Amino acid sequence: MKILYDYQIFDMHQFGGISRYFVELISQFEKDNAIDWELPVIYSNNEYLKGMASFKKKLLPKPRLHDHYANFLWGLQFRGKGLLYNLKNKVFPLSSPSWQTEKNKAFSIKKIKEGAFDIFHPTYYDDYFLEFIGEKPYVLTVYDLIHQIFPEFLLYDRMDKNKEMLQRSERIFAISENTKHDLVTIFGIDEHKVTVTNLAGSINLDAAIVQLSFRDQLPQRFLLFIGNREGYKNFYFFVQAFAIIAEREKDLCIVCTGPLFTQTELYYFNKLGIKDRLYHFYVDDDKLLYLYQHAVAFIFPSQYEGFGLPVLEAFGCGCPVLVSNTSSLPEVGGEAVIYFEPKKISSLIRALNIILDKKETREGLIAKGYCQLKKFSWQKTATITKEIYSRILAERKGGGLMKTGPH
């Protein structure tokens, strides 16, 4: 059985849960003689892909995001430049075609046209392949339906334009029961067509080598916020609650990863009187592991998540977790987290006070987190995925569509 993947997510992302999902899936299949795979990518800065022996010496680099910023209005520095740059990227995303992207796409199209595969599994939502795939079966992985649930936060929409792609697919993988429910409810997809394949933790706990210079830059006590901060990620809500807590906890700070703070964010921090209590770092896996291990707690206030992979990362690093009681997060967190309402400041303050004041609660959450983490594994994800691949081919061979039932 041969599976063809495509370039999309590896052209777009240097880091991120989606590209990690496909690399982990492929890595599991490398151990399985029953599955052959191909991934036609020429240009990519994806760190997970570069870590695979199959790609380590073959990939050519693409311009990185900070290179784009360096070239944006080159030579000009003014207040609001970062905000203008972010707005430009929303209207004209950085994933817009470049010549490297076009080369990647052409390579994927070439492999699709050749047809030397059994099942095609695109890595994102561009339906470019439909005109080339013919009668070959394809499957999709859907990560979330954030565009439908919070359209006010997103200026462009991939999924609505590609409902046909969902309907024509042989099967759909959803990364959580919540995402499956959204697919069935919003798009009317037959529930028997959707199989849940959860994500899993990936940080290598034996690999952390962090320079002393990085450690010295960190505050002594900090809450950790990972990734993007815009819109539904509910970052301003978290900062408001922190400003109240900070009056009592004089040495407590916030450490953020992801994009640089915008001028709007810096203005807001200053207005709340906490500008010197927020830190930003670009991090690799080793530094991220160190942050999880040394944070007072990881805070995930998002109003919606397709899965919530950072929760599992925090569990694996022995970091207490506070999360919103929404979407897929209760599936992932189980009984190993403290929940709060993502629109109620008093609820988050209560949760923060518990984690700050009760050592036994912190220790209990850490122990429960390790247990909860064991429920998720990439091996399990790959096994279910392989089973669905095999069923598709068996059904094709038998000439009929067999309902698989929920997974």
PyMOL commands that set and color helices and strands:
alter all, ss='L'
color gray80, all
select helices_A, chain A and resi 8-12+17-29+47-50+65-71+81-91+99-114+130-133+146-149+151-153+160-168+177-187+191-193+212-217+231-233+235-246+263-272+275-277+285-294+309-316+329-333+345-357+359-373+378-398
alter helices_A, ss='H'
color red, helices_A
select strands_A, chain A and resi 2-5+36-38+119-121+139-142+171-174+194-196+221-225+252-256+278-280+297-300+321-324+338-340
alter strands_A, ss='S'
color yellow, strands_A
deselect
rebuild
show_as cartoon
